[in-house]
Amino acid sequence: MLKHYSVNFGHSRFCAIPEESDEYRVTRGGAFRVLRSRNRNESWQALTEALPQTNAYENVLRAAMATDTLEPAGVYVGTAGGRLLASRDEGDHWEVLFAHLPPIYSVKVAVVER
């Protein structure tokens, strides 16, 4: 069974971390994955650039993923292990904004004009 939590942005949909099963909620093979669909869920692309791909047994809770309204879209993911990750290019590249926070249960994003 493959489950995910997802957010929509325009014609793209993003989801984080497939689960092994309802009982075993960790990343498949220890690879942290964010997935993107640009064709209404017909196919999904794994976005892994700069995301840990070994021993990354992180959990992302239901409300811990968000996108902004910029073009290209920013995607933000918080983990139960206290990492906040961000992509400023719709998931093509990722960076860790914070690595040692308490568990992140939800992420909200706002665009502030300067």
N, C-alpha and C positions, 0 to 999 in steps of 0.2 A: 504494500500500500504506500503510495507516495502522496504526502500531504504538504501543503505550503500555505503561507500567509502572504497576501499580495496587496499591492497598491497600484492604482492606475495613474498614468500621466499621458494625456493626449491619446495617441495611437499606440502607446507602449504600455505594457503591464510588467511589473517587477515582482518577484517573489524571492523569499530567502529560505535557505536551508531545508531541503527535503528531509523528511524523517524516515527512518527505517520502518517504524510501525507505531501504533498508538502506545505501545508499552515501551518502546525503545526510541526515545526522542533525541537522537544525536545525528550529527551529519554522517552521510554515507561515506564510509572509508576515511573518515577524519578530514575530509576536504570541505572547507568553508565555501559555500556557493551562494551566489545571488544569480537568479535566472531572469531573463528578459524575453518577452514575446512582443513582436511588432506586427503580428498578423492575427490578433484576436484569439490567442491560445492555440493556434494550429501547430506551431512549433516553438520551442524554447531554446535560447542560447545561454550557456553557462558563462558567466562573467567572472573570471578568476584573476585577472591582472592585478598583482600586488595583494591578493587575498591569500591567507595561509592555506596550503593544500595538503599538509601532513600534520597529524596530531592536533587538529583544530576542532576539538569537540566542544563547540560553542552552541548555545541555544539562542534563538531569537523568538521572543514572545509576540503574541498576536498584534499588539499595537506598537511594536518597536521598530517600525520601518515607515519612512515618509519620503515624499518627493517635494521639491519646490516648484515654482512656476516659471523659472528661468528657461532660456533656450540656449544651449541644451539643458535638460533637466538635471538638477542635483538630486542624488539619492542618498539617504542617510539610514544607517542601520545600527541599532543598539543591541548589545548582547547581554545575556544573563550573567556573563563573566565580567561585565564592566567595561567592555570596549565600545567606543563610538567610532564607526567607520563612515567615510564620506566619499562620494564620487561626484565630481563636478561636470562629468560628460556622459550622463545617462548610463553609468556603470562600466564604461570602457576601462577606466583606471580608478584605483581606490587608494585611500590613505587612512591611517589610523589617526583620528583627532585626539582621542583620549584612550589610554590603555588600562587605567587602574581605578575606574569608578565603581561605586556600588552597582548591584544589578540594575539594568536599565529595563524598565517595564513598558515605557512608551516613548516615542519620539514625535515631536511636533516641529514644524519648520515655518518660518516667516521670512519673507523677503523685505528688507528694510532699504528704502531708497536713501541715497546720500545727497 
